[in-house]
Amino acid sequence: MGENEMSVFGVPEAEEEIYRHFLRNPGTRADDLGPLLHSRPGESRARIARLQELGLLHAEDAERRIFPVDPEPALTRLVDVRLAALHRELRRVTRSRHVIDGLRAEQDGAGRGAGTAAPRPSGIERRVLVSMCTVGKDEAGARELGVSVRTYRRHVADLIQTLGAASRAQAALLARERGWI
């Protein structure tokens, strides 16, 4: 590995240096680490604590020695943590589709003149949106509206497409942001 290759996993260079030190010198005492790495004991302690939280170092034994976790399971854990963080970020980005819709509405509003609003849902569409938010199953929603399950699902699919949503939950949020429900 080259210098600070673990940064892709969210491990800063100083922490990577400590982990590598323990790989080369398992059983080093935490108190001995500061002078070896030319850092203050408080900084080393904080970095060791973070590496323990990440699962890269084992807790100290009775003699205050620290041992590294084998690199393969350690990096597997880091990959899992990093992928979870990336997944959260991706969900946040994909949920921001409403920003485009809002900006387009601004653009369209400027082109058509003041007072022109985006089309509102029909009565059945509004009832389907409310049903999507209050019932758990399509069958219950269809029963509540007095339509077949197939018709209910078609209305849901049409609303999702109209709103530019990726899911039913996102469609409900977008509808609420637009004041449709």
C-alpha positions in Angstrom: 0.0 0.0 0.0 1.1 3.5 -0.7 0.8 6.5 1.5 -2.7 7.1 2.9 -4.4 4.5 0.7 -7.0 4.0 3.5 -8.3 7.5 3.0 -10.9 6.2 0.6 -12.4 4.4 3.6 -12.5 7.6 5.7 -9.3 6.8 7.6 -7.0 9.9 7.8 -3.3 9.5 7.3 -2.4 9.8 11.0 -4.8 7.0 11.9 -3.6 4.9 9.1 0.0 5.4 10.4 -1.1 4.2 13.8 -2.9 1.1 12.4 0.2 0.3 10.3 2.4 0.7 13.4 0.3 -1.9 15.3 0.4 -4.3 12.3 4.2 -4.1 12.5 4.4 -4.0 16.3 1.4 -5.8 17.8 1.2 -5.5 21.5 2.6 -2.0 21.7 1.4 -0.1 24.7 -0.7 3.0 24.0 1.5 5.1 26.3 4.6 4.2 24.2 2.9 5.2 20.9 3.1 9.0 21.2 6.9 9.2 21.4 7.3 6.5 18.7 5.1 8.5 16.3 6.2 11.9 17.5 2.7 12.9 18.5 1.2 14.1 21.8 -0.3 11.3 24.0 -3.8 12.8 23.9 -3.8 12.9 20.1 -2.6 9.3 19.9 -5.2 8.2 22.4 -8.0 9.8 20.4 -6.8 8.2 17.2 -6.6 4.8 18.9 -10.1 5.2 20.2 -11.4 6.0 16.8 -9.5 3.0 15.3 -11.1 0.8 17.9 -14.5 2.2 17.0 -13.9 1.4 13.4 -12.9 -2.2 14.4 -9.3 -1.9 13.3 -7.7 -2.3 16.8 -8.6 -4.7 19.7 -9.2 -3.2 23.1 -6.2 -3.0 25.4 -5.3 -5.9 27.6 -4.5 -5.7 31.3 -1.0 -4.5 30.5 -2.5 -1.7 28.3 -1.2 -3.3 25.1 -3.1 -2.9 21.8 -3.4 -5.4 19.0 -4.5 -4.9 15.4 -7.3 -6.7 13.7 -6.3 -8.7 10.7 -6.3 -6.4 7.6 -8.9 -8.5 5.6 -11.8 -8.4 8.1 -10.8 -4.8 9.1 -11.0 -3.6 5.5 -14.2 -5.6 4.9 -15.7 -3.7 7.9 -14.4 -0.3 6.5 -15.9 -1.1 3.1 -19.3 -1.9 4.7 -19.2 1.4 6.7 -18.2 3.4 3.6 -20.8 1.8 1.4 -23.5 2.5 4.0 -22.4 6.2 4.1 -22.4 6.3 0.3 -25.8 4.8 0.2 -27.2 7.4 2.6 -25.6 10.1 0.5 -27.0 8.6 -2.7 -30.5 8.4 -1.2 -30.2 12.1 -0.2 -29.3 13.0 -3.7 -32.0 11.0 -5.4 -34.6 12.4 -3.0 -33.6 15.9 -4.1 -35.4 15.5 -7.4 -38.0 17.9 -6.2 -35.3 20.7 -6.5 -35.4 20.2 -10.2 -39.2 20.3 -10.2 -39.2 23.5 -8.2 -36.7 25.2 -10.4 -38.6 24.1 -13.5 -41.8 25.6 -12.0 -39.9 28.8 -11.4 -38.7 28.8 -15.0 -42.2 28.0 -16.3 -43.8 30.5 -14.1 -41.5 33.2 -15.4 -42.2 32.2 -19.0 -46.0 32.2 -18.6 -46.4 35.2 -16.4 -47.3 35.5 -12.8 -50.2 33.6 -11.3 -49.9 30.5 -13.4 -49.5 27.4 -11.2 -48.5 23.8 -11.9 -51.5 21.6 -12.7 -53.2 20.2 -9.6 -54.2 16.6 -9.2 -57.8 15.5 -10.0 -60.1 14.4 -7.2 -59.3 10.8 -7.6 -55.6 11.5 -7.8 -55.8 13.5 -4.6 -57.7 10.6 -2.9 -55.1 8.1 -4.1 -52.3 10.3 -2.7 -54.1 10.5 0.7 -54.7 6.7 0.6 -51.0 6.1 -0.2 -50.1 8.0 2.9 -52.6 6.3 5.2 -53.1 2.7 4.2 -50.4 0.0 4.1 -51.6 -2.2 1.3 -52.9 -1.6 -2.2 -55.9 -3.8 -1.5 -57.0 -1.6 1.4 -56.4 1.6 -0.6 -58.5 0.2 -3.5 -61.3 -0.8 -1.2 -61.2 2.6 0.5 -61.6 4.3 -2.9 -64.1 1.8 -4.3 -61.9 0.8 -7.3 -60.1 -2.4 -8.3 -56.6 -3.1 -7.1 -55.4 -2.9 -10.7 -57.0 0.6 -11.2 -55.6 1.8 -7.9 -52.1 0.6 -8.8 -52.4 2.3 -12.2 -53.3 5.6 -10.4 -50.3 5.2 -8.1 -47.9 4.5 -11.1 -49.3 7.5 -12.9 -48.8 9.8 -9.9 -45.3 8.5 -9.3 -44.5 9.3 -13.0 -46.2 12.7 -12.9 -44.3 13.7 -9.8 -41.0 12.4 -11.1 -40.6 10.2 -8.0 -38.5 7.1 -7.6 -40.9 5.5 -5.1 -44.3 5.8 -3.4 -42.8 7.4 -0.4 -41.0 10.0 -2.4 -44.2 10.6 -4.4 -46.1 11.3 -1.1 -43.3 13.7 0.0 -43.3 15.6 -3.3 -47.1 15.8 -3.3 -47.0 17.2 0.2 -44.3 19.8 -0.8 -46.4 20.9 -3.7 -49.4 21.3 -1.4 -51.4 18.6 -3.2 -52.2 16.8 0.1 
